[in-house]
């Protein structure tokens, strides 16, 4: 790198050599003709040789200029092509980060509708319960649970979520009826230390320790908890909307009727500089419309008002 002349001057030389005209080079680069002439002069002084012959307002490459010009022009052409390919590849691939539960229970069953609207856009879903760094991990946008406060990210609300203790009808028939929320502490609950249980019991006016005195099954995702509840293993505390299909099919029922809002809500987030990127805007508008339609249809049953 120490042997390279200033790249700003090389860039100016490439344009001037390719166009063989300082005025045209200046227009292309958004500079004045005087600035082009100055950068060329700096380069010539650095190299200790003349690259252009000047005759009034006209310029022509010298023998040394004609020798080096094809090399520099070819190098810049390769860079232009490389950056163009990079932009094209980036624009045609949308990478989405979300939790395993959201990916399996909502995004995977619905992403086909988005893909049909945008067939030229490849979608990659990174399902991970850890919060990713969008810039570092090459992610375009994320669906996150929280309060909408993430530094350097724009966040748009998708929905407030309703928590509900769900179980299979057979399990409830064997263990119920359960009189009230307090009585639910004495029956097998899945992942009894989950913070959602604390939120639910507190909202239901149940004070004291929410965890089971009996050994409980601890599972690390809402998907696993819901599947275990379907299999009759106990009561799972879940986001009711994500299990809408199972509830409407009668496969899951509420162990205790309730209307409890999760403290965190669902948001779509993306870097501020990407807010107007076509692929980000397309997905943002689509998913906001999807949730708005779902809330309008089933607000009382599955959501809480905005």
Steps between C-alpha positions, in 0.01 A plus 500: 500500500791738566600484132153590375434861401199676659187310397303822452749607236496153338120515481517835323767373261284196411207719399715751315692225317187308407324813371816682388332820608539686829163672466312173444691339789405788725132464411507125562673534836304801616810717521622817338737483204760678711474228766552231237804680363637539854460129585667397174788737573540348850515154347757606241715659770475186711606281207758745365369481141235653276180310434326757278612741232319831534430725207270784597170343609586168338681210669640173369670209670875484480678177416530419872137599549390261224710228664339522842147608402369154392621347828326763714182502288478121518548505878220754545274304265552192717421700813184641342391153398576362845300767679215469251483125562513557874213748484297272276552197725419703810186648347366161393537320835301588814638359826260494795586429862238380750452261788455128442139523618405784266681334210330162545155613610435809286767594249555160336126440440449852361821597317377334180242777457776760507715295261216479249476879496876538458620198300829667413596537864667208678412477871731358765370443853746486788313349796687563823378598845812711553480866398725546197700803393336582168806674354757246618297193408386621158130511593263743327224508760373318806177415679558561869308492822550803720391857560623642170818653636814386318785746432560591135199297384160612379219296656142462381239338724337183371285395795451482873478137601260307719643238733292191575551171687418230246462126536341213313126428558587152626747639751242749628239224531744296707616786726212745497296691518752750640314742721713811459847634422627421848404135463713481185815515714424157640484313168782399263612803302755495222811714557363621836788746542419678172461875563171491311352299787599778737342760273182297466456424871570862593245629250248250635549631853680193628776598741793297623726242341368386165731203449391141557586325824504179293776433245410659166602453138723786383500565125699768320250629245132577462488250213609215727267609780200516267581162349532349846162647595348348186638164613328533838813569704362799692409867465714732286501878525513626141419785264142409415510637145785272398287198594181625337473204262529245781248687716247529219546131419423412862844351558584755770275674751551762770553333837371818666325771296702823514580819316862578579734712292865403463731777619694486173341554157597391150692753291668504161840669525766601248795742477408863445698516177298208358153643560455588130672193355244342264527151647471623859208728414324217314521259793421767761184610318393140443540374857343812654198449272484129592493572871254788459261269315536227762438746784195647325355151466586351838598779739275387784591135471875506447640851553468796727412841354781721375 
